[in-house]
Amino acid sequence: MDWSKIKTIFILTFLVLDVYLMYQYLIIRDANKYEIIYEASFEEKLKADEIEYVAFPKQPIKDQYVSAKPKAFGKDEVAKLKGQTVSVVEGNLLTSIFDKPIPLTSKNEQAEWAKILKEYILKGEDYRLWEISEKKDSVTFYQHYKDKPFYKNISGRLVFKLDSEKKVVSYEQTYLEGIEELTGKDEVLSPLKAIETLHQKGLLKPKSKVTKIELGYSTAVQLAASQVLTPTWLFVVNDKDRLFVNAFDGQIIEFNSNETKQTE
């Protein structure tokens, strides 16, 4: 065995390995530099358009697809509801009329709705206020999972009706159960990347302000007995307009009637 030759081979091998590792390091470093420069330039573009946005987490966020199925309301649990006349339509839709309209004082609206949810609604703690509609005299709540709302989901919705005196007279309820996490968690798009998509599509006008950024879920696949939900970014613009972006693939989500549409 020629030890000097073997030693030379080892030295050359490690030298080649070092060169390869250095090359990989430079590629990654340059890619990261480009990403930082790219994001910085987009932020400058927003600044030039006088588009503002609220603070959001800078660290990477991970989430996953979940599945759920509409709940069939049983007679036993419906019988527990007091102070109201309840009907169940096709198993999955609960409709109810209160024996006495419930007045709202508006002094502490949040506390009043929390009390109604607790005292009169099945699994009321699983719903979150979404919209108060003066035109329709209705108040809409959507179900949430791990503090993330199911956006515009007719299978996880609670809608109260008000009379002319703004008293709560009735409601309709659906509920999603059997919620399962389908996949391991993957990194979602950063809010800034999602904002970039909205800006490119012309949905963020100059001098507008993104006043709320929130991560929830929207329906990606609707089946007869269940549905698959995908992580979704919600952006509220100027405290009124709501825009939605799929947090995995970056597609803009448009809610059309009872269907969810994703646009390129």
Secondary structure as UniProt FT lines:
FT   HELIX           3..48
FT   TURN            49..50
FT   STRAND          52..53
FT   STRAND          62..63
FT   STRAND          66..70
FT   HELIX           75..79
FT   STRAND          84..89
FT   TURN            90..92
FT   STRAND          93..102
FT   HELIX           109..120
FT   TURN            122..123
FT   HELIX           124..126
FT   STRAND          127..133
FT   TURN            134..137
FT   STRAND          138..145
FT   TURN            146..147
FT   STRAND          148..150
FT   TURN            151..152
FT   TURN            154..155
FT   STRAND          157..162
FT   TURN            164..165
FT   STRAND          168..173
FT   STRAND          176..181
FT   STRAND          186..187
FT   HELIX           191..200
FT   TURN            201..202
FT   TURN            206..207
FT   STRAND          209..222
FT   STRAND          227..237
FT   TURN            238..240
FT   STRAND          241..246
FT   TURN            247..249
FT   STRAND          252..256
FT   TURN            257..258
FT   STRAND          259..263
//
